[in-house]
Amino acid sequence: MKRSFEKGFFAPLPVLIIGTYDADGTANAMNAAWGGQIGMSQVSVSLSPSHKTTENIKLNREFTIAYATAEQIAACDYVGVVSGNKVADKLAKCGFTVTKSDKVNAPLIDQLPVAIECRVIDIQEEFGETRVVAEVVGLKADESVMTDGKVDYDKVGLVTYDTVSKTYRTVGGSVAAARSIGRKFE
């Protein structure tokens, strides 16, 4: 028998590191789990209006999303627990360095091997949250995490956020070929 709960949850959630520049050109990043890809060309993230990142996105209307990795999980967690409104050099404190994206006015975190470059389509303020919908205008991936010219998830070391236990979990190996395994029922 299934048990009922007052609120639902969607797990696993990707651990997204949102990169922005402020008005002075200072790089900032934050850890956000409430977001994801919409089809092949858009993303949506839900942020608190009080975040420095939210302010920077409204200012520049461009940002990057790097995927957190197991290797860098401490630094990825740090940029989520420390506010850019209070600690201006939080990227340097956790050992992150950045390179400016060539597609958008936002930083790419050098230590995170995969990132997408985004341009804002819409910003919605409701229910005490800021929802940002953006177009994906580029993807960057280090050669070190590629196999046969494609991003290799096993090499990246992606992590997810488990909302129930409040822990980070690694993304495991392949279980079956998508759009193929189900054909056995035809």
N, C-alpha and C positions, 0 to 999 in steps of 0.2 A: 504494500500500500504506500502511496506517495503522501508525504506530509506537506501541509500548507504553511506558508510563511507570509508575514505582512508585506514585505518588500522582496522584490526579486534581485538577483545579481547576475551579471554576465561575466563568466570567467572562462578561460583566462583572459586577462586584459594585457595588451602590449605595454611594455614600459618604454615610453617615448620621451626623448630628451629634446625639448624645444629650444632652438637657438635663435636669438634675436640680437639686434643692436639697439642701444638707447639713443637719445637725442645727441649725445656727445660722441657716438660711435664706439662706445664701450660694449664689448660682447657680454651677453648674459645667457644663461641656460637654466631650464627647470625640468624636473621630472614630472611627467603627466601620464596617468594611466587611463583617463577617461577620453579615449579617442580611437580613431581607426580609419581605415581606408574605405571610401565609398566608390565602388566600381574600380576601374583602372585609372581614373584621372582626377579623383578628388579625395580629400581627407576632411575629417571633422574632429575637432577637439573641444572639450568643455573645460573652461578655466574659471577660476575665481577672479572677479573684477579687481581684487586687491593685489594681484601678482604683478611684479615688474614686467614679466613677459607679456601679460595682457596689455599693459600700457604700451610696450614696445611694438606689439603687433598692430595695435590701433594706429600708432604713429607711422610705421613703415609699410604696413600692409603686405609684408613678406617675412618669411621665417623658414627655418630648416627643421626637419624632424630626423634625429638620429635614433637608431634602435639601440637600446641598452644591451650590454653584453655581460656574460658571467665574469669575464676577466676584469671588467671595469665597474662591477656592481657597487663597490663602496663609493666611488666618485659619482656614479649615477644617482645613488641614494642621497649623497651629500647635497647635490644641486637641487634636490627636492625638499630637503628638510631645512635648508638655509635660504633665507629670502634675499633676493638681489636688491630689495629696498633697504636692507640692513647691512649686507656684506657686498661691497662693490667688486671685490677681487675674488669672489668665490670660485671662479674657474681656476685661477692660479693656485688657490689653496688646496684644491683636490688634484692638481697635476694635469688639468686639461689645458691644451693649447688649441688655438683655432686658426683656420685659414678662411678668408672671405670667399664665399660662393661666387662663381662666375655667372650664375643665372639669376640670383636674387640678392637683395641687400640684407644678408644674414650670414652668420658664421657657421662654418662646418667644424665640428669637433674632431681634431686630428686622431684622437685615440679610439674613436668609435668608427668601425669600418664601413657601415652602411648608413646612408642618409638620403632623404628626399628633400627637394627644394620646392617651396610652396609660395603661391601668390594668392592673397585673400580674394574671395568672391563675395562673401557676406559675413557680417558680424551681427549676431542676434543676442539681445540682452533679455533674458527671461528666467523666472524662477530663481533669482539670485545668482545666476551663472552667466558667463559669456561663452556663447557657442560660436566658434570660428569655422567656417567652411572655406576651403581653399583648393585651388587647382594645383595639381602636381605638375611642375614645369621641368623637373629634372631628377635624376637619381645618380648618386655617387656611390661607388663601391671600390674598396681597396682590392688590388689584384690578389692579395693574400687570402681573400675569402671567396675566390672564384674557382670554379671547375668548368672547363670547356666553355668559357666565356659567359657563364651564368653564376649568380650569387648562390653559394653552397651553404644552406642553413646550418649544416653540421659544423662548418668552419667558422661561422659567425659567432656562435655561442649565444644565441638570442635568449632573453629571459622574459617571463610574464609575471604579472602581479596577481597573486591569489588574494582576493578580497575577503575570503572567509578566514584564513589563518594569518593574513597580513604578512605574507612572506613572498620572496621572489623565487620563482621556479624556472629551471632550464627547460627549453623546448627540446623534446626528445627526437628520436630518429623516425624515419619513415615507417608507416605501417602498411601502406598499400598505394598503388598507382591510382591517382584521382581520375575520375571520369572513365575508369576502366574496370576496376574491381567489381562494381555494381552490375556490370553487363552479364554476370553469371546468372542473373535472374531473368534474362531476356528469353 
